[in-house]
Amino acid sequence: MPTIAESALPGFDTTVWFGLFAPAGIAPTAVHKVNLAMNAVLASTPVRESFAKLGIEPAGGGAEVLAARVQAEMGKWADLVRVKNIHLDR
């Protein structure tokens, strides 16, 4: 069966992803502490094995990795919204 990119939308590429966010202004030390703990959990064998059974690949990383991902996604979807002239009804 052809992929979406092969059959209808050349260049189409999207994945489901999750990030852990905190309120603006949170202390950098708190972000660092939670990030270290979360990365340790994501690297643990039981979690990796459980995720693998579901087809999930945990990535982990620091706040800068998540910020870069968010920016990339915003750019990708903003282009689509602009090209397709999508508007929200208020």
ChimeraX commands (.cxc) that place a marker at each C-alpha (Angstrom):
marker #1 position 0.00,0.00,0.00 radius 0.5
marker #1 position 1.51,3.38,-0.92 radius 0.5
marker #1 position 2.21,5.95,1.77 radius 0.5
marker #1 position 0.46,9.32,1.88 radius 0.5
marker #1 position 3.62,10.92,0.49 radius 0.5
marker #1 position 3.70,8.43,-2.38 radius 0.5
marker #1 position 0.01,8.62,-3.24 radius 0.5
marker #1 position -1.23,12.12,-2.56 radius 0.5
marker #1 position 1.08,14.55,-0.81 radius 0.5
marker #1 position 4.72,14.44,-1.89 radius 0.5
marker #1 position 6.97,15.34,1.03 radius 0.5
marker #1 position 4.31,14.53,3.61 radius 0.5
marker #1 position 5.99,13.56,6.85 radius 0.5
marker #1 position 4.45,13.66,10.29 radius 0.5
marker #1 position 4.66,11.74,13.52 radius 0.5
marker #1 position 2.85,11.79,16.83 radius 0.5
marker #1 position 5.05,13.11,19.59 radius 0.5
marker #1 position 4.68,14.22,23.18 radius 0.5
marker #1 position 6.57,16.72,25.29 radius 0.5
marker #1 position 6.59,17.63,28.94 radius 0.5
marker #1 position 5.91,21.35,29.37 radius 0.5
marker #1 position 5.99,23.65,32.40 radius 0.5
marker #1 position 4.57,27.12,33.02 radius 0.5
marker #1 position 6.58,30.09,31.79 radius 0.5
marker #1 position 8.94,31.47,34.41 radius 0.5
marker #1 position 9.66,28.18,36.15 radius 0.5
marker #1 position 13.11,28.09,37.72 radius 0.5
marker #1 position 15.77,26.65,35.37 radius 0.5
marker #1 position 16.99,24.43,38.21 radius 0.5
marker #1 position 13.53,22.85,38.46 radius 0.5
marker #1 position 13.43,22.28,34.70 radius 0.5
marker #1 position 16.88,20.68,34.85 radius 0.5
marker #1 position 15.93,18.44,37.78 radius 0.5
marker #1 position 12.72,17.19,36.16 radius 0.5
marker #1 position 14.51,16.76,32.82 radius 0.5
marker #1 position 17.21,14.58,34.38 radius 0.5
marker #1 position 14.61,12.40,36.07 radius 0.5
marker #1 position 12.50,12.09,32.93 radius 0.5
marker #1 position 15.48,11.17,30.76 radius 0.5
marker #1 position 16.48,8.52,33.29 radius 0.5
marker #1 position 12.99,7.02,33.16 radius 0.5
marker #1 position 12.93,7.07,29.35 radius 0.5
marker #1 position 16.33,5.34,29.25 radius 0.5
marker #1 position 15.32,2.57,31.64 radius 0.5
marker #1 position 15.01,-0.92,30.21 radius 0.5
marker #1 position 11.46,-1.60,31.44 radius 0.5
marker #1 position 10.13,1.64,29.95 radius 0.5
marker #1 position 11.98,1.16,26.66 radius 0.5
marker #1 position 10.68,-2.41,26.39 radius 0.5
marker #1 position 7.11,-1.37,27.21 radius 0.5
marker #1 position 7.24,1.45,24.67 radius 0.5
marker #1 position 8.78,-0.83,22.02 radius 0.5
marker #1 position 5.78,-3.17,22.31 radius 0.5
marker #1 position 3.59,-0.20,21.40 radius 0.5
marker #1 position 5.84,0.95,18.55 radius 0.5
marker #1 position 6.96,4.02,20.50 radius 0.5
marker #1 position 10.53,5.28,20.38 radius 0.5
marker #1 position 11.28,7.48,23.41 radius 0.5
marker #1 position 13.62,10.33,22.52 radius 0.5
marker #1 position 14.32,12.33,25.66 radius 0.5
marker #1 position 16.69,15.26,25.55 radius 0.5
marker #1 position 16.84,18.68,27.09 radius 0.5
marker #1 position 14.58,21.70,27.00 radius 0.5
marker #1 position 16.46,22.99,23.96 radius 0.5
marker #1 position 15.62,19.80,22.03 radius 0.5
marker #1 position 11.92,20.20,22.79 radius 0.5
marker #1 position 12.02,23.92,21.94 radius 0.5
marker #1 position 13.61,23.14,18.56 radius 0.5
marker #1 position 10.95,20.48,17.88 radius 0.5
marker #1 position 8.13,22.88,18.74 radius 0.5
marker #1 position 9.59,25.58,16.48 radius 0.5
marker #1 position 9.99,23.13,13.59 radius 0.5
marker #1 position 6.42,21.87,13.99 radius 0.5
marker #1 position 5.03,25.40,14.23 radius 0.5
marker #1 position 6.82,26.31,11.02 radius 0.5
marker #1 position 5.62,23.22,9.19 radius 0.5
marker #1 position 1.99,23.61,10.18 radius 0.5
marker #1 position 1.97,27.40,9.78 radius 0.5
marker #1 position 3.02,26.91,6.15 radius 0.5
marker #1 position 0.18,24.44,5.62 radius 0.5
marker #1 position -2.36,26.77,7.23 radius 0.5
marker #1 position -1.16,29.65,5.08 radius 0.5
marker #1 position -1.07,27.66,1.81 radius 0.5
marker #1 position -4.50,26.12,2.39 radius 0.5
marker #1 position -5.94,29.41,3.72 radius 0.5
marker #1 position -7.23,27.76,6.90 radius 0.5
marker #1 position -8.99,30.02,9.42 radius 0.5
marker #1 position -10.50,29.39,12.83 radius 0.5
marker #1 position -14.08,30.47,13.38 radius 0.5
marker #1 position -14.37,32.58,16.49 radius 0.5
marker link #1:1,2 radius 0.2
marker link #1:2,3 radius 0.2
marker link #1:3,4 radius 0.2
marker link #1:4,5 radius 0.2
marker link #1:5,6 radius 0.2
marker link #1:6,7 radius 0.2
marker link #1:7,8 radius 0.2
marker link #1:8,9 radius 0.2
marker link #1:9,10 radius 0.2
marker link #1:10,11 radius 0.2
marker link #1:11,12 radius 0.2
marker link #1:12,13 radius 0.2
marker link #1:13,14 radius 0.2
marker link #1:14,15 radius 0.2
marker link #1:15,16 radius 0.2
marker link #1:16,17 radius 0.2
marker link #1:17,18 radius 0.2
marker link #1:18,19 radius 0.2
marker link #1:19,20 radius 0.2
marker link #1:20,21 radius 0.2
marker link #1:21,22 radius 0.2
marker link #1:22,23 radius 0.2
marker link #1:23,24 radius 0.2
marker link #1:24,25 radius 0.2
marker link #1:25,26 radius 0.2
marker link #1:26,27 radius 0.2
marker link #1:27,28 radius 0.2
marker link #1:28,29 radius 0.2
marker link #1:29,30 radius 0.2
marker link #1:30,31 radius 0.2
marker link #1:31,32 radius 0.2
marker link #1:32,33 radius 0.2
marker link #1:33,34 radius 0.2
marker link #1:34,35 radius 0.2
marker link #1:35,36 radius 0.2
marker link #1:36,37 radius 0.2
marker link #1:37,38 radius 0.2
marker link #1:38,39 radius 0.2
marker link #1:39,40 radius 0.2
marker link #1:40,41 radius 0.2
marker link #1:41,42 radius 0.2
marker link #1:42,43 radius 0.2
marker link #1:43,44 radius 0.2
marker link #1:44,45 radius 0.2
marker link #1:45,46 radius 0.2
marker link #1:46,47 radius 0.2
marker link #1:47,48 radius 0.2
marker link #1:48,49 radius 0.2
marker link #1:49,50 radius 0.2
marker link #1:50,51 radius 0.2
marker link #1:51,52 radius 0.2
marker link #1:52,53 radius 0.2
marker link #1:53,54 radius 0.2
marker link #1:54,55 radius 0.2
marker link #1:55,56 radius 0.2
marker link #1:56,57 radius 0.2
marker link #1:57,58 radius 0.2
marker link #1:58,59 radius 0.2
marker link #1:59,60 radius 0.2
marker link #1:60,61 radius 0.2
marker link #1:61,62 radius 0.2
marker link #1:62,63 radius 0.2
marker link #1:63,64 radius 0.2
marker link #1:64,65 radius 0.2
marker link #1:65,66 radius 0.2
marker link #1:66,67 radius 0.2
marker link #1:67,68 radius 0.2
marker link #1:68,69 radius 0.2
marker link #1:69,70 radius 0.2
marker link #1:70,71 radius 0.2
marker link #1:71,72 radius 0.2
marker link #1:72,73 radius 0.2
marker link #1:73,74 radius 0.2
marker link #1:74,75 radius 0.2
marker link #1:75,76 radius 0.2
marker link #1:76,77 radius 0.2
marker link #1:77,78 radius 0.2
marker link #1:78,79 radius 0.2
marker link #1:79,80 radius 0.2
marker link #1:80,81 radius 0.2
marker link #1:81,82 radius 0.2
marker link #1:82,83 radius 0.2
marker link #1:83,84 radius 0.2
marker link #1:84,85 radius 0.2
marker link #1:85,86 radius 0.2
marker link #1:86,87 radius 0.2
marker link #1:87,88 radius 0.2
marker link #1:88,89 radius 0.2
marker link #1:89,90 radius 0.2
view
